[in-house]
Structures are given as C-alpha cells and as structure tokens.
C-alpha cells in the first residue's frame, strides 16, 4: 500500500467535493436566481452547470483510479504507472496552475490540487 497515492486520492476527492459543493452553493445558485442575458434560457443554465462540474468529475475519476491502484499494487505495472502519471498529474497540475493564475493568490483548491499532483508523482516515482 502506497501512502502517497492514498494522500493523492484524498486530495483529489476533497478538491472535487469542495469544488462542486461550494461552487453550487456560492456561485451557481446565486447566478441562476435571477438569470440575465443568455442564462435566461434553461438549456444554457443546464449546460453551464454541467460544464462547471466537469473538472470535479475528472478529479474524481483520477482520484478513484489512484486509490484503486494504491490498494491493489499488483495492478500497478509500468503501463498503469505511465497512464496514471500522464493523465493524473496532467489534470491535477493544469487545474492547480490555472486556478492559481486566475485567482492570483493561494486558494485551498490550488493547494489541494498541487498536493494531489505532487503526491501522485512521488508516489509513483519517489
């Protein structure tokens, strides 16, 4: 059992849950209370909500794959390692970078995503 991979999975799940729950509560619901402009169309609101939650879905998938591989080390062959690092670190690190660039300050989201990316990397190659 690889503790760094488990930490990565926990950080990934925490990022996904936090992003979906908090953004739904503090961004999307208030935005949709009295929709203006293109948000007056129900289909636009539905697609906006779906696209907003897409990063959370990706983080959940990477976290689930990481946890599965951490708990079944026999499945962690060279191909699984390469795929997990390529996609997992790529998804987490890109999201953390754009979060940091967009907000221009430390934020729990980019900190958790950075932890998820680094512990994934070092869990595989460390």
Biotite code that builds the C-alpha atoms (Angstrom):
import biotite.structure as struc

atoms = struc.array([
    struc.Atom([0.000, 0.000, 0.000], chain_id="A", res_id=1, res_name="UNK", atom_name="CA", element="C"),
    struc.Atom([1.440, 3.327, -1.101], chain_id="A", res_id=2, res_name="UNK", atom_name="CA", element="C"),
    struc.Atom([0.623, 6.115, 1.375], chain_id="A", res_id=3, res_name="UNK", atom_name="CA", element="C"),
    struc.Atom([1.495, 8.902, -1.089], chain_id="A", res_id=4, res_name="UNK", atom_name="CA", element="C"),
    struc.Atom([-1.009, 7.557, -3.603], chain_id="A", res_id=5, res_name="UNK", atom_name="CA", element="C"),
    struc.Atom([-3.678, 7.431, -0.903], chain_id="A", res_id=6, res_name="UNK", atom_name="CA", element="C"),
    struc.Atom([-2.898, 11.056, 0.046], chain_id="A", res_id=7, res_name="UNK", atom_name="CA", element="C"),
    struc.Atom([-3.166, 11.996, -3.631], chain_id="A", res_id=8, res_name="UNK", atom_name="CA", element="C"),
    struc.Atom([-6.548, 10.297, -3.907], chain_id="A", res_id=9, res_name="UNK", atom_name="CA", element="C"),
    struc.Atom([-7.844, 12.007, -0.755], chain_id="A", res_id=10, res_name="UNK", atom_name="CA", element="C"),
    struc.Atom([-6.684, 15.418, -2.025], chain_id="A", res_id=11, res_name="UNK", atom_name="CA", element="C"),
    struc.Atom([-8.308, 14.716, -5.400], chain_id="A", res_id=12, res_name="UNK", atom_name="CA", element="C"),
    struc.Atom([-11.609, 13.692, -3.831], chain_id="A", res_id=13, res_name="UNK", atom_name="CA", element="C"),
    struc.Atom([-11.518, 16.697, -1.481], chain_id="A", res_id=14, res_name="UNK", atom_name="CA", element="C"),
    struc.Atom([-10.901, 19.049, -4.413], chain_id="A", res_id=15, res_name="UNK", atom_name="CA", element="C"),
    struc.Atom([-13.789, 17.569, -6.369], chain_id="A", res_id=16, res_name="UNK", atom_name="CA", element="C"),
    struc.Atom([-16.254, 17.611, -3.488], chain_id="A", res_id=17, res_name="UNK", atom_name="CA", element="C"),
    struc.Atom([-15.261, 21.102, -2.395], chain_id="A", res_id=18, res_name="UNK", atom_name="CA", element="C"),
    struc.Atom([-15.406, 22.478, -5.923], chain_id="A", res_id=19, res_name="UNK", atom_name="CA", element="C"),
    struc.Atom([-18.829, 21.026, -6.676], chain_id="A", res_id=20, res_name="UNK", atom_name="CA", element="C"),
    struc.Atom([-20.481, 21.720, -3.341], chain_id="A", res_id=21, res_name="UNK", atom_name="CA", element="C"),
    struc.Atom([-19.088, 25.202, -2.718], chain_id="A", res_id=22, res_name="UNK", atom_name="CA", element="C"),
    struc.Atom([-19.450, 26.433, -6.276], chain_id="A", res_id=23, res_name="UNK", atom_name="CA", element="C"),
    struc.Atom([-23.018, 25.139, -6.445], chain_id="A", res_id=24, res_name="UNK", atom_name="CA", element="C"),
    struc.Atom([-23.865, 26.918, -3.208], chain_id="A", res_id=25, res_name="UNK", atom_name="CA", element="C"),
    struc.Atom([-21.966, 30.195, -3.643], chain_id="A", res_id=26, res_name="UNK", atom_name="CA", element="C"),
    struc.Atom([-21.672, 30.671, -7.418], chain_id="A", res_id=27, res_name="UNK", atom_name="CA", element="C"),
    struc.Atom([-24.221, 28.790, -9.474], chain_id="A", res_id=28, res_name="UNK", atom_name="CA", element="C"),
    struc.Atom([-27.335, 29.076, -7.305], chain_id="A", res_id=29, res_name="UNK", atom_name="CA", element="C"),
    struc.Atom([-26.961, 32.841, -6.814], chain_id="A", res_id=30, res_name="UNK", atom_name="CA", element="C"),
    struc.Atom([-26.177, 33.242, -10.517], chain_id="A", res_id=31, res_name="UNK", atom_name="CA", element="C"),
    struc.Atom([-29.329, 31.365, -11.516], chain_id="A", res_id=32, res_name="UNK", atom_name="CA", element="C"),
    struc.Atom([-31.731, 33.040, -9.029], chain_id="A", res_id=33, res_name="UNK", atom_name="CA", element="C"),
    struc.Atom([-32.497, 35.858, -11.436], chain_id="A", res_id=34, res_name="UNK", atom_name="CA", element="C"),
    struc.Atom([-30.854, 34.802, -14.686], chain_id="A", res_id=35, res_name="UNK", atom_name="CA", element="C"),
    struc.Atom([-29.851, 37.545, -17.071], chain_id="A", res_id=36, res_name="UNK", atom_name="CA", element="C"),
    struc.Atom([-28.821, 37.529, -20.723], chain_id="A", res_id=37, res_name="UNK", atom_name="CA", element="C"),
    struc.Atom([-28.070, 34.101, -22.142], chain_id="A", res_id=38, res_name="UNK", atom_name="CA", element="C"),
    struc.Atom([-28.730, 32.487, -18.752], chain_id="A", res_id=39, res_name="UNK", atom_name="CA", element="C"),
    struc.Atom([-32.455, 33.170, -19.193], chain_id="A", res_id=40, res_name="UNK", atom_name="CA", element="C"),
    struc.Atom([-32.556, 30.074, -21.406], chain_id="A", res_id=41, res_name="UNK", atom_name="CA", element="C"),
    struc.Atom([-32.977, 26.907, -19.301], chain_id="A", res_id=42, res_name="UNK", atom_name="CA", element="C"),
    struc.Atom([-30.805, 24.830, -21.639], chain_id="A", res_id=43, res_name="UNK", atom_name="CA", element="C"),
    struc.Atom([-27.952, 27.321, -21.225], chain_id="A", res_id=44, res_name="UNK", atom_name="CA", element="C"),
    struc.Atom([-28.220, 27.088, -17.443], chain_id="A", res_id=45, res_name="UNK", atom_name="CA", element="C"),
    struc.Atom([-28.146, 23.284, -17.608], chain_id="A", res_id=46, res_name="UNK", atom_name="CA", element="C"),
    struc.Atom([-25.080, 23.193, -19.854], chain_id="A", res_id=47, res_name="UNK", atom_name="CA", element="C"),
    struc.Atom([-23.348, 25.856, -17.735], chain_id="A", res_id=48, res_name="UNK", atom_name="CA", element="C"),
    struc.Atom([-23.915, 23.739, -14.634], chain_id="A", res_id=49, res_name="UNK", atom_name="CA", element="C"),
    struc.Atom([-22.678, 20.583, -16.388], chain_id="A", res_id=50, res_name="UNK", atom_name="CA", element="C"),
    struc.Atom([-19.528, 22.257, -17.708], chain_id="A", res_id=51, res_name="UNK", atom_name="CA", element="C"),
    struc.Atom([-18.876, 23.860, -14.326], chain_id="A", res_id=52, res_name="UNK", atom_name="CA", element="C"),
    struc.Atom([-18.865, 20.421, -12.656], chain_id="A", res_id=53, res_name="UNK", atom_name="CA", element="C"),
    struc.Atom([-16.760, 18.734, -15.356], chain_id="A", res_id=54, res_name="UNK", atom_name="CA", element="C"),
    struc.Atom([-13.418, 19.387, -13.586], chain_id="A", res_id=55, res_name="UNK", atom_name="CA", element="C"),
    struc.Atom([-14.811, 17.810, -10.416], chain_id="A", res_id=56, res_name="UNK", atom_name="CA", element="C"),
    struc.Atom([-15.777, 14.747, -12.415], chain_id="A", res_id=57, res_name="UNK", atom_name="CA", element="C"),
    struc.Atom([-12.268, 14.481, -13.884], chain_id="A", res_id=58, res_name="UNK", atom_name="CA", element="C"),
    struc.Atom([-10.630, 14.873, -10.461], chain_id="A", res_id=59, res_name="UNK", atom_name="CA", element="C"),
    struc.Atom([-12.931, 12.196, -9.039], chain_id="A", res_id=60, res_name="UNK", atom_name="CA", element="C"),
    struc.Atom([-12.018, 9.772, -11.823], chain_id="A", res_id=61, res_name="UNK", atom_name="CA", element="C"),
    struc.Atom([-8.275, 10.321, -11.328], chain_id="A", res_id=62, res_name="UNK", atom_name="CA", element="C"),
    struc.Atom([-8.640, 10.021, -7.542], chain_id="A", res_id=63, res_name="UNK", atom_name="CA", element="C"),
    struc.Atom([-10.629, 6.786, -7.883], chain_id="A", res_id=64, res_name="UNK", atom_name="CA", element="C"),
    struc.Atom([-8.042, 5.273, -10.251], chain_id="A", res_id=65, res_name="UNK", atom_name="CA", element="C"),
    struc.Atom([-5.241, 6.362, -7.914], chain_id="A", res_id=66, res_name="UNK", atom_name="CA", element="C"),
    struc.Atom([-6.953, 4.846, -4.883], chain_id="A", res_id=67, res_name="UNK", atom_name="CA", element="C"),
    struc.Atom([-7.672, 1.616, -6.728], chain_id="A", res_id=68, res_name="UNK", atom_name="CA", element="C"),
    struc.Atom([-4.054, 1.294, -7.816], chain_id="A", res_id=69, res_name="UNK", atom_name="CA", element="C"),
    struc.Atom([-2.793, 2.216, -4.336], chain_id="A", res_id=70, res_name="UNK", atom_name="CA", element="C"),
    struc.Atom([-4.885, -0.540, -2.781], chain_id="A", res_id=71, res_name="UNK", atom_name="CA", element="C"),
    struc.Atom([-4.023, -3.149, -5.431], chain_id="A", res_id=72, res_name="UNK", atom_name="CA", element="C"),
    struc.Atom([-0.273, -2.791, -6.001], chain_id="A", res_id=73, res_name="UNK", atom_name="CA", element="C"),
    struc.Atom([-0.194, -5.854, -8.277], chain_id="A", res_id=74, res_name="UNK", atom_name="CA", element="C"),
    struc.Atom([-2.156, -3.808, -10.847], chain_id="A", res_id=75, res_name="UNK", atom_name="CA", element="C"),
    struc.Atom([0.434, -1.025, -10.816], chain_id="A", res_id=76, res_name="UNK", atom_name="CA", element="C"),
    struc.Atom([2.562, -2.198, -13.730], chain_id="A", res_id=77, res_name="UNK", atom_name="CA", element="C"),
    struc.Atom([4.637, 0.134, -15.903], chain_id="A", res_id=78, res_name="UNK", atom_name="CA", element="C"),
    struc.Atom([1.754, 0.930, -18.261], chain_id="A", res_id=79, res_name="UNK", atom_name="CA", element="C"),
    struc.Atom([-0.623, 1.763, -15.410], chain_id="A", res_id=80, res_name="UNK", atom_name="CA", element="C"),
    struc.Atom([2.035, 3.961, -13.830], chain_id="A", res_id=81, res_name="UNK", atom_name="CA", element="C"),
    struc.Atom([2.660, 5.840, -17.058], chain_id="A", res_id=82, res_name="UNK", atom_name="CA", element="C"),
    struc.Atom([-1.044, 6.415, -17.708], chain_id="A", res_id=83, res_name="UNK", atom_name="CA", element="C"),
    struc.Atom([-1.745, 7.466, -14.138], chain_id="A", res_id=84, res_name="UNK", atom_name="CA", element="C"),
    struc.Atom([1.139, 9.930, -14.071], chain_id="A", res_id=85, res_name="UNK", atom_name="CA", element="C"),
    struc.Atom([0.441, 11.307, -17.544], chain_id="A", res_id=86, res_name="UNK", atom_name="CA", element="C"),
    struc.Atom([-3.258, 11.868, -17.047], chain_id="A", res_id=87, res_name="UNK", atom_name="CA", element="C"),
    struc.Atom([-3.423, 12.287, -13.282], chain_id="A", res_id=88, res_name="UNK", atom_name="CA", element="C"),
    struc.Atom([-0.559, 14.709, -12.812], chain_id="A", res_id=89, res_name="UNK", atom_name="CA", element="C"),
    struc.Atom([-1.521, 16.448, -16.046], chain_id="A", res_id=90, res_name="UNK", atom_name="CA", element="C"),
    struc.Atom([-5.103, 17.007, -14.919], chain_id="A", res_id=91, res_name="UNK", atom_name="CA", element="C"),
    struc.Atom([-4.276, 17.989, -11.340], chain_id="A", res_id=92, res_name="UNK", atom_name="CA", element="C"),
    struc.Atom([-1.289, 20.219, -12.150], chain_id="A", res_id=93, res_name="UNK", atom_name="CA", element="C"),
    struc.Atom([-3.042, 22.006, -15.025], chain_id="A", res_id=94, res_name="UNK", atom_name="CA", element="C"),
    struc.Atom([-6.079, 22.715, -12.851], chain_id="A", res_id=95, res_name="UNK", atom_name="CA", element="C"),
    struc.Atom([-3.868, 23.935, -9.982], chain_id="A", res_id=96, res_name="UNK", atom_name="CA", element="C"),
    struc.Atom([-1.899, 26.204, -12.325], chain_id="A", res_id=97, res_name="UNK", atom_name="CA", element="C"),
    struc.Atom([-4.947, 27.792, -13.922], chain_id="A", res_id=98, res_name="UNK", atom_name="CA", element="C"),
    struc.Atom([-6.612, 28.181, -10.534], chain_id="A", res_id=99, res_name="UNK", atom_name="CA", element="C"),
    struc.Atom([-3.525, 29.986, -9.220], chain_id="A", res_id=100, res_name="UNK", atom_name="CA", element="C"),
    struc.Atom([-3.236, 32.158, -12.337], chain_id="A", res_id=101, res_name="UNK", atom_name="CA", element="C"),
    struc.Atom([-6.921, 33.020, -12.308], chain_id="A", res_id=102, res_name="UNK", atom_name="CA", element="C"),
    struc.Atom([-7.142, 33.883, -8.640], chain_id="A", res_id=103, res_name="UNK", atom_name="CA", element="C"),
    struc.Atom([-3.596, 35.287, -8.284], chain_id="A", res_id=104, res_name="UNK", atom_name="CA", element="C"),
    struc.Atom([-3.460, 34.176, -4.682], chain_id="A", res_id=105, res_name="UNK", atom_name="CA", element="C"),
    struc.Atom([-3.231, 30.977, -2.683], chain_id="A", res_id=106, res_name="UNK", atom_name="CA", element="C"),
    struc.Atom([-6.514, 29.113, -2.603], chain_id="A", res_id=107, res_name="UNK", atom_name="CA", element="C"),
    struc.Atom([-7.496, 25.833, -0.980], chain_id="A", res_id=108, res_name="UNK", atom_name="CA", element="C"),
    struc.Atom([-8.297, 24.453, -4.439], chain_id="A", res_id=109, res_name="UNK", atom_name="CA", element="C"),
    struc.Atom([-4.883, 25.030, -5.970], chain_id="A", res_id=110, res_name="UNK", atom_name="CA", element="C"),
    struc.Atom([-3.170, 23.866, -2.772], chain_id="A", res_id=111, res_name="UNK", atom_name="CA", element="C"),
    struc.Atom([-5.129, 20.577, -2.706], chain_id="A", res_id=112, res_name="UNK", atom_name="CA", element="C"),
    struc.Atom([-4.623, 20.026, -6.427], chain_id="A", res_id=113, res_name="UNK", atom_name="CA", element="C"),
    struc.Atom([-0.894, 20.699, -6.114], chain_id="A", res_id=114, res_name="UNK", atom_name="CA", element="C"),
    struc.Atom([-0.702, 18.222, -3.231], chain_id="A", res_id=115, res_name="UNK", atom_name="CA", element="C"),
    struc.Atom([-2.639, 15.681, -5.326], chain_id="A", res_id=116, res_name="UNK", atom_name="CA", element="C"),
    struc.Atom([-0.279, 16.133, -8.287], chain_id="A", res_id=117, res_name="UNK", atom_name="CA", element="C"),
    struc.Atom([2.950, 16.019, -6.267], chain_id="A", res_id=118, res_name="UNK", atom_name="CA", element="C"),
    struc.Atom([1.985, 13.059, -4.107], chain_id="A", res_id=119, res_name="UNK", atom_name="CA", element="C"),
    struc.Atom([0.846, 11.201, -7.217], chain_id="A", res_id=120, res_name="UNK", atom_name="CA", element="C"),
    struc.Atom([4.186, 11.897, -8.917], chain_id="A", res_id=121, res_name="UNK", atom_name="CA", element="C"),
    struc.Atom([6.284, 10.968, -5.901], chain_id="A", res_id=122, res_name="UNK", atom_name="CA", element="C"),
    struc.Atom([4.026, 8.005, -5.079], chain_id="A", res_id=123, res_name="UNK", atom_name="CA", element="C"),
    struc.Atom([4.874, 6.530, -8.460], chain_id="A", res_id=124, res_name="UNK", atom_name="CA", element="C"),
    struc.Atom([8.464, 7.690, -8.985], chain_id="A", res_id=125, res_name="UNK", atom_name="CA", element="C"),
    struc.Atom([9.643, 8.513, -5.444], chain_id="A", res_id=126, res_name="UNK", atom_name="CA", element="C"),
])
